[in-house]
């Protein structure tokens, strides 16, 4: 397995990520935790991790640090990211820290921060943590003055060391997911499932959930040891070798989780990969079949969900890219369901976190409603048929900074009939298609995504946008 050579610590309002022993050291992790703790009111901190080999050492260091601040730690051990959110909320904790690098290769790890509501930190709270981290908040200032004043003091005014106790949100997670679907219908059809948990945290809840739903299941990569057999991001390229395992197992559907189990990709019984973008669309279709309510997607997500929402007569609201932004918009609109095109589905009845278990349950329910089991292939083919393509462009020094804003204006001008939105980067919409251009926060590149009903339109849109970005001549629109 090969990995990129660059190692840059990626720090954002929702967490940090880097190569363990390189850009990400225990000292960096503790400084980040210190910045986080300094923003929180009194209360315990929930700590969990995915299955990466570097997880236990980081978890031990963080637990020791947090308890030395006088706070209790609720240690979930290996836990899916959405499960951690459930535990934070159930325990009325001050916050949570999930140790995970999501879909990055095994040598990476990171920290994802949770608020007391059991969700990824909103942007404003995350920005505060980020500012304190960059200002080099020290361990000594980790606890706020409000927090210190509320604690029992030990010798010479030093806070008494906090306690560590185990936490397990598996049963609560299964119960919450089961409550949003027709369990009897799924048990009646008893579909056979093939699941790749990718040696991450997904199998922890998946086994218990499928047993509760009365499903037969074959799990591969179920040991959460981080010994990945393929690159962990659940994309068609990374999962190609596993697709034949689905028909070989006689399964009705194939599921693929990322290492912290907040994202899901899907394949049919014959091993046809239908991808991550279809996950949210299928979940929306399943949810709206039973209940009406607004839907929220981010601005880089396929238009399938919006078309499905329109067919049910409900609005589909659009947020900026990022889980926290989707959740903010969901709360503002009272959304029934939300998510992102990376396979992340959010159901507020369970937890305000992207949740692969919610996605699996909603899709299984959609298959099982009715007299006979519907195939996932037929459901996928019943989705709006759109063509999406993504590309990226390396930015030369002369089109960075202020010059990039000018380049965005050139792109907008190249699509004079399109509706322009600058909610996040540049989004252009026209009947039957759209284009999104966003600069990366971590690399000198611009990402361009286009979607339409016609592949030729998509290719032309990408070429036109790229030409405008780089000031390359392109045929004038007729």
VMD Tcl script that draws the C-alpha trace (Angstrom):
set ca {
  {0.00 0.00 0.00}
  {1.48 3.34 -1.01}
  {0.97 6.70 0.67}
  {1.65 10.30 -0.29}
  {4.96 11.64 0.92}
  {3.74 15.01 2.18}
  {2.92 15.38 5.85}
  {1.14 18.59 6.78}
  {-0.85 18.94 9.98}
  {-4.42 19.70 8.93}
  {-6.14 21.83 11.57}
  {-9.68 23.11 11.13}
  {-12.66 24.26 13.17}
  {-13.82 20.64 13.56}
  {-10.57 18.87 14.39}
  {-7.02 18.10 13.39}
  {-5.32 15.37 11.43}
  {-1.76 14.37 10.59}
  {0.80 11.59 10.32}
  {1.44 10.04 13.72}
  {5.01 10.65 14.82}
  {5.36 13.26 12.10}
  {3.12 16.31 12.09}
  {0.88 14.72 14.74}
  {2.66 14.09 18.03}
  {1.31 13.55 21.53}
  {2.36 17.12 22.39}
  {0.36 18.52 19.45}
  {-2.68 16.43 20.42}
  {-2.48 17.60 24.04}
  {-2.12 21.26 23.04}
  {-5.22 20.90 20.90}
  {-7.07 19.18 23.75}
  {-5.95 21.97 26.08}
  {-7.38 24.58 23.73}
  {-10.64 22.62 23.59}
  {-10.93 22.16 27.36}
  {-10.31 25.84 27.94}
  {-13.58 26.63 26.13}
  {-15.78 24.17 28.03}
  {-17.95 24.42 31.15}
  {-17.57 21.87 33.97}
  {-18.28 18.24 33.19}
  {-16.73 14.97 32.06}
  {-15.14 14.39 28.66}
  {-15.99 11.37 26.51}
  {-13.06 9.83 24.62}
  {-13.31 7.23 21.86}
  {-11.23 6.00 18.94}
  {-11.40 4.04 15.73}
  {-9.24 0.94 15.30}
  {-5.93 2.52 14.25}
  {-2.83 1.10 15.96}
  {-1.85 4.60 17.13}
  {-5.21 5.09 18.85}
  {-4.50 3.50 22.25}
  {-1.40 5.62 22.91}
  {-3.20 8.84 21.99}
  {-6.22 7.82 24.06}
  {-4.05 7.11 27.10}
  {-2.23 10.42 26.76}
  {-5.47 12.36 26.39}
  {-7.17 10.56 29.28}
  {-4.21 11.24 31.56}
  {-4.15 14.89 30.53}
  {-7.89 15.43 31.01}
  {-7.97 13.79 34.45}
  {-4.99 15.90 35.53}
  {-7.21 18.92 34.87}
  {-9.65 17.57 37.45}
  {-12.16 16.32 34.91}
  {-13.60 12.82 34.73}
  {-13.15 10.80 31.55}
  {-15.70 8.43 30.06}
  {-13.60 6.03 28.00}
  {-15.53 4.38 25.15}
  {-12.51 2.52 23.79}
  {-13.10 1.57 20.16}
  {-16.30 3.31 19.12}
  {-17.89 4.62 15.96}
  {-17.97 8.40 15.67}
  {-21.79 8.62 15.80}
  {-21.79 6.34 18.87}
  {-19.49 8.78 20.63}
  {-22.00 11.55 19.96}
  {-24.75 9.47 21.55}
  {-22.65 8.84 24.65}
  {-21.75 12.53 25.02}
  {-25.43 13.44 24.97}
  {-26.58 10.57 27.21}
  {-23.91 11.26 29.83}
  {-24.50 15.02 29.75}
  {-20.79 15.42 29.22}
  {-19.13 18.78 28.63}
  {-17.79 17.49 25.33}
  {-16.13 14.64 23.53}
  {-12.96 13.78 21.61}
  {-12.98 11.12 18.91}
  {-9.53 9.87 17.92}
  {-9.79 9.14 14.22}
  {-8.42 10.20 10.86}
  {-11.65 9.14 9.17}
  {-10.86 7.76 5.71}
  {-7.14 8.66 5.68}
  {-4.49 5.90 5.43}
  {-3.39 4.03 8.55}
  {-0.35 6.17 9.34}
  {-2.65 9.15 9.95}
  {-4.70 9.89 13.01}
  {-6.52 12.89 14.37}
  {-8.97 14.39 16.85}
  {-12.60 15.30 16.17}
  {-14.31 17.52 18.74}
  {-17.87 17.21 20.02}
  {-20.04 19.71 21.85}
  {-22.28 18.85 24.80}
  {-25.15 18.35 22.31}
  {-23.35 15.30 20.93}
  {-22.54 16.90 17.58}
  {-19.36 18.03 15.86}
  {-18.47 21.50 17.11}
  {-20.33 24.33 15.34}
  {-18.08 26.61 13.32}
  {-17.97 29.46 15.87}
  {-17.00 27.18 18.76}
  {-14.47 25.41 16.56}
  {-12.95 28.71 15.50}
  {-12.46 29.62 19.15}
  {-10.61 26.35 19.78}
  {-8.53 26.87 16.65}
  {-7.53 30.38 17.69}
  {-6.50 29.17 21.15}
  {-4.51 26.31 19.64}
  {-2.62 28.67 17.33}
  {-2.05 30.97 20.30}
  {-0.34 28.02 22.00}
  {-2.71 27.50 24.90}
  {-0.71 25.57 27.45}
  {-1.73 22.62 29.59}
  {-1.70 24.91 32.61}
  {-4.49 27.03 31.14}
  {-6.57 24.10 29.90}
  {-9.25 24.57 32.53}
  {-11.15 27.84 32.42}
  {-11.32 30.06 35.48}
  {-15.01 29.22 35.74}
  {-14.14 25.54 35.75}
  {-11.34 25.86 38.32}
  {-13.58 27.85 40.63}
  {-16.17 25.08 40.62}
  {-13.84 22.23 41.57}
  {-12.91 20.74 44.89}
  {-9.33 21.77 45.47}
  {-6.59 19.44 46.58}
  {-3.26 20.26 48.18}
  {-2.16 23.87 47.52}
  {-5.22 24.58 45.40}
  {-4.46 21.98 42.70}
  {-7.70 20.38 41.37}
  {-8.23 16.80 42.49}
  {-7.46 14.31 39.73}
  {-10.49 13.17 37.77}
  {-11.64 9.59 37.48}
  {-11.83 7.32 34.44}
  {-14.75 5.00 33.83}
  {-15.80 2.91 30.86}
  {-18.60 3.95 28.55}
  {-20.43 1.92 25.93}
  {-23.06 3.41 23.66}
  {-23.72 0.28 21.57}
  {-27.07 -0.67 23.10}
  {-28.32 2.92 23.05}
  {-27.22 3.33 19.43}
  {-29.02 0.16 18.33}
  {-32.16 1.20 20.20}
  {-32.22 4.67 18.63}
  {-31.63 3.41 15.09}
  {-34.24 0.65 15.46}
  {-36.80 3.24 16.59}
  {-36.73 5.06 13.23}
  {-37.49 2.00 11.05}
  {-40.11 -0.74 10.75}
  {-38.22 -3.52 12.51}
  {-41.02 -6.04 11.93}
  {-40.87 -5.48 8.16}
  {-37.10 -6.03 8.10}
  {-37.37 -9.14 10.25}
  {-40.10 -10.52 8.00}
  {-37.90 -10.27 4.90}
  {-34.65 -11.09 6.76}
  {-32.26 -9.82 4.07}
  {-28.77 -11.26 3.87}
  {-26.10 -8.56 4.23}
  {-22.44 -8.44 3.34}
  {-20.54 -5.73 5.23}
  {-16.98 -4.49 5.01}
  {-16.13 -2.62 8.20}
  {-12.61 -2.07 6.90}
  {-10.90 -3.01 10.19}
  {-12.43 0.11 11.72}
  {-14.98 0.72 14.43}
  {-18.08 -0.11 12.39}
  {-18.52 -3.74 13.38}
  {-19.03 -2.78 17.05}
  {-22.58 -1.56 16.47}
  {-23.24 -3.34 13.16}
  {-23.29 -6.87 14.62}
  {-25.71 -5.89 17.36}
  {-27.90 -3.86 15.00}
  {-28.24 -6.58 12.37}
  {-28.97 -9.18 15.02}
  {-31.72 -6.94 16.41}
  {-33.14 -6.43 12.90}
  {-33.17 -10.17 12.25}
  {-30.75 -9.99 9.32}
  {-28.21 -12.54 8.25}
  {-24.82 -10.90 7.95}
  {-21.33 -11.67 6.69}
  {-18.77 -9.19 8.03}
  {-15.29 -8.75 6.59}
  {-12.70 -6.50 8.19}
  {-14.62 -6.78 11.44}
  {-11.60 -6.72 13.74}
  {-11.00 -3.05 14.68}
  {-7.19 -3.16 14.49}
  {-6.54 -0.64 11.73}
  {-4.73 -3.25 9.64}
  {-6.38 -2.08 6.45}
  {-6.55 -4.49 3.53}
  {-7.38 -1.66 1.14}
  {-7.19 2.12 1.23}
  {-9.87 3.02 3.78}
  {-11.85 5.60 1.84}
  {-14.92 3.74 0.48}
  {-14.55 4.61 -3.21}
  {-15.07 2.41 -6.28}
  {-11.33 2.24 -6.96}
  {-10.42 1.19 -3.41}
  {-13.18 -1.41 -3.11}
  {-13.01 -3.05 -6.55}
  {-11.33 -6.24 -5.28}
  {-14.05 -6.76 -2.66}
  {-17.08 -6.42 -4.92}
  {-17.06 -10.10 -6.05}
  {-17.31 -11.12 -2.38}
  {-20.93 -9.89 -2.27}
  {-22.44 -12.35 -4.81}
  {-20.09 -15.05 -3.51}
  {-21.71 -14.66 -0.09}
  {-25.21 -14.81 -1.59}
  {-25.97 -11.41 -0.09}
  {-28.87 -9.16 -1.04}
  {-26.79 -6.00 -0.55}
  {-23.22 -4.95 0.14}
  {-22.27 -2.19 2.58}
  {-18.87 -0.50 3.04}
  {-18.01 1.64 6.06}
  {-15.10 4.00 6.53}
  {-12.89 3.46 9.62}
  {-14.94 5.57 12.06}
  {-18.26 4.42 10.57}
  {-19.78 7.81 9.83}
  {-19.85 7.18 6.07}
  {-21.36 4.40 3.96}
  {-21.06 3.19 0.39}
  {-23.37 0.61 -1.17}
  {-23.18 -2.16 -3.79}
  {-25.82 -4.38 -5.32}
  {-26.23 -8.14 -4.89}
  {-24.28 -8.79 -8.09}
  {-21.40 -6.59 -6.92}
  {-22.20 -3.38 -8.81}
  {-20.87 -0.41 -6.89}
  {-23.49 2.35 -6.68}
  {-21.29 4.54 -4.56}
  {-21.40 7.08 -1.79}
  {-23.45 9.74 -3.57}
  {-26.35 7.27 -3.86}
  {-26.31 6.55 -0.10}
  {-27.93 9.82 0.93}
  {-30.39 9.70 -1.98}
  {-31.56 6.20 -1.02}
  {-31.88 7.22 2.64}
  {-33.88 10.32 1.70}
  {-36.15 8.22 -0.49}
  {-36.67 5.77 2.36}
  {-37.35 8.43 4.98}
  {-39.76 10.43 2.78}
  {-41.69 7.30 1.85}
  {-42.95 7.28 5.46}
  {-42.77 10.90 6.67}
  {-42.73 14.40 5.24}
  {-40.18 16.99 6.22}
  {-37.40 19.25 4.94}
  {-34.11 17.79 3.74}
  {-30.65 19.39 3.97}
  {-27.63 18.63 1.80}
  {-24.38 20.47 1.27}
  {-23.65 22.35 -1.93}
  {-21.35 19.65 -3.34}
  {-23.88 16.83 -2.94}
  {-25.62 15.22 -5.89}
  {-28.94 16.74 -6.93}
  {-30.61 13.33 -6.57}
  {-31.74 14.14 -3.01}
  {-33.23 17.47 -4.08}
  {-35.16 15.84 -6.93}
  {-36.48 13.15 -4.60}
  {-37.52 15.79 -2.06}
  {-39.33 17.74 -4.79}
  {-41.19 14.60 -5.86}
  {-42.48 14.29 -2.29}
  {-43.40 17.96 -2.14}
  {-40.86 18.93 0.54}
  {-38.03 21.48 0.39}
  {-34.36 20.58 0.09}
  {-32.16 23.22 1.71}
  {-28.48 23.67 0.83}
  {-25.63 24.35 3.25}
  {-21.94 25.04 2.92}
  {-19.68 21.98 2.79}
  {-18.92 20.40 6.16}
  {-20.86 18.29 8.64}
  {-21.22 21.12 11.16}
  {-22.71 23.38 8.47}
  {-25.22 20.71 7.47}
  {-26.26 20.24 11.11}
  {-26.65 24.00 11.63}
  {-28.96 24.17 8.61}
  {-30.90 21.12 9.76}
  {-31.56 22.70 13.14}
  {-32.58 25.98 11.55}
  {-35.08 24.31 9.19}
  {-36.36 21.48 11.40}
  {-35.09 18.96 8.87}
  {-36.25 15.35 8.82}
  {-32.93 14.17 7.40}
  {-29.68 15.63 6.17}
  {-26.26 14.64 4.97}
  {-23.44 14.87 2.50}
  {-22.60 13.15 -0.76}
  {-19.62 11.40 0.83}
  {-22.02 8.76 2.18}
  {-22.83 10.58 5.41}
  {-26.48 10.50 6.54}
  {-27.70 12.47 9.57}
  {-30.99 11.69 11.33}
  {-31.69 14.05 14.26}
  {-33.87 11.40 15.91}
  {-30.72 9.33 16.46}
  {-27.80 11.75 16.71}
  {-26.65 14.93 14.96}
  {-23.67 13.12 13.45}
  {-23.16 11.39 10.10}
  {-24.13 7.79 10.81}
  {-23.57 4.72 8.63}
  {-25.95 2.68 10.81}
  {-28.81 5.10 10.18}
  {-28.06 4.86 6.45}
  {-28.03 1.04 6.49}
  {-31.26 0.81 8.47}
  {-33.16 3.26 6.23}
  {-32.01 1.49 3.05}
  {-32.86 -1.95 4.45}
  {-36.30 -0.74 5.48}
  {-36.91 0.62 1.98}
  {-36.00 -2.80 0.56}
  {-38.26 -4.66 3.00}
  {-41.47 -2.64 2.86}
  {-44.00 -4.58 0.79}
  {-44.88 -8.19 0.17}
  {-41.56 -9.08 -1.43}
  {-37.99 -7.97 -0.87}
  {-37.12 -5.21 -3.31}
  {-33.62 -5.44 -4.75}
  {-31.16 -2.68 -4.10}
  {-30.45 -2.71 -7.82}
  {-34.05 -1.78 -8.65}
  {-34.09 0.95 -5.98}
  {-30.82 2.40 -7.25}
  {-32.02 2.37 -10.84}
  {-35.16 4.16 -9.67}
  {-33.13 7.12 -8.43}
  {-32.86 10.23 -10.64}
  {-30.24 9.36 -13.23}
  {-27.58 12.05 -13.11}
  {-23.95 12.16 -14.18}
  {-21.42 13.63 -11.76}
  {-17.74 14.17 -12.35}
  {-15.06 15.74 -10.17}
  {-11.66 17.15 -11.03}
  {-9.00 19.31 -9.43}
  {-6.63 21.94 -10.78}
  {-3.24 22.78 -9.33}
  {-2.93 26.50 -8.70}
  {0.13 28.32 -9.90}
  {1.35 31.17 -7.63}
  {-0.07 33.84 -9.95}
  {-3.67 32.68 -9.45}
  {-3.69 32.36 -5.67}
  {-5.02 34.80 -3.09}
  {-6.76 37.83 -4.56}
  {-6.10 36.54 -8.07}
  {-8.22 33.49 -7.31}
  {-11.24 35.68 -6.55}
  {-10.78 37.29 -9.95}
  {-10.54 33.83 -11.51}
  {-13.84 32.86 -9.86}
  {-15.43 35.91 -11.49}
  {-14.09 34.73 -14.86}
  {-15.70 31.33 -14.32}
  {-19.04 32.90 -13.42}
  {-18.85 35.04 -16.56}
  {-18.25 31.93 -18.66}
  {-21.73 30.68 -17.66}
  {-23.88 33.79 -18.25}
  {-27.21 31.93 -18.04}
  {-26.43 30.28 -14.68}
  {-27.69 31.32 -11.26}
  {-24.69 32.28 -9.12}
  {-24.23 31.39 -5.43}
  {-21.15 32.15 -3.34}
  {-22.30 30.31 -0.24}
  {-19.16 28.17 -0.40}
  {-16.77 28.86 -3.24}
  {-18.67 29.40 -6.48}
  {-21.81 27.42 -7.31}
  {-23.49 27.82 -10.71}
  {-26.93 26.33 -11.39}
  {-28.77 25.99 -14.68}
  {-31.78 23.86 -15.70}
  {-30.69 20.24 -15.45}
  {-27.19 20.83 -14.08}
  {-24.79 22.63 -11.79}
  {-21.10 23.31 -11.18}
  {-19.19 23.95 -7.95}
  {-15.69 25.45 -7.73}
  {-14.01 25.48 -4.30}
  {-10.43 26.11 -3.26}
  {-8.86 23.61 -0.87}
  {-8.13 24.72 2.69}
  {-5.06 22.51 2.89}
  {-3.55 22.31 -0.61}
  {-2.87 24.80 -3.44}
  {-5.62 23.30 -5.59}
  {-9.14 24.07 -6.72}
  {-11.76 21.31 -6.77}
  {-14.39 21.42 -9.51}
  {-17.55 19.31 -9.48}
  {-20.19 19.20 -12.19}
  {-23.45 17.27 -12.46}
  {-26.12 17.07 -15.14}
  {-28.43 14.63 -16.87}
  {-26.05 14.44 -19.83}
  {-22.39 13.38 -19.63}
  {-21.47 15.70 -22.51}
  {-22.81 18.69 -20.59}
  {-20.74 17.67 -17.57}
  {-17.54 17.35 -19.57}
  {-18.12 20.70 -21.27}
  {-18.86 22.42 -17.95}
  {-15.65 21.10 -16.39}
  {-13.60 22.09 -19.44}
  {-15.17 25.56 -19.60}
  {-14.58 26.20 -15.88}
  {-10.99 24.97 -16.05}
  {-10.28 27.15 -19.09}
  {-11.71 30.21 -17.36}
  {-9.73 29.47 -14.21}
  {-6.45 29.18 -16.11}
  {-7.26 31.90 -18.70}
  {-7.19 29.42 -21.55}
  {-9.34 30.22 -24.63}
  {-12.57 28.22 -24.86}
  {-15.34 28.33 -27.51}
  {-17.99 30.98 -26.80}
  {-21.39 29.80 -25.61}
  {-23.91 29.70 -28.42}
}
mol new
graphics top color blue
foreach p $ca { graphics top sphere $p radius 0.5 }
foreach p [lrange $ca 0 end-1] q [lrange $ca 1 end] { graphics top cylinder $p $q radius 0.2 }
display resetview
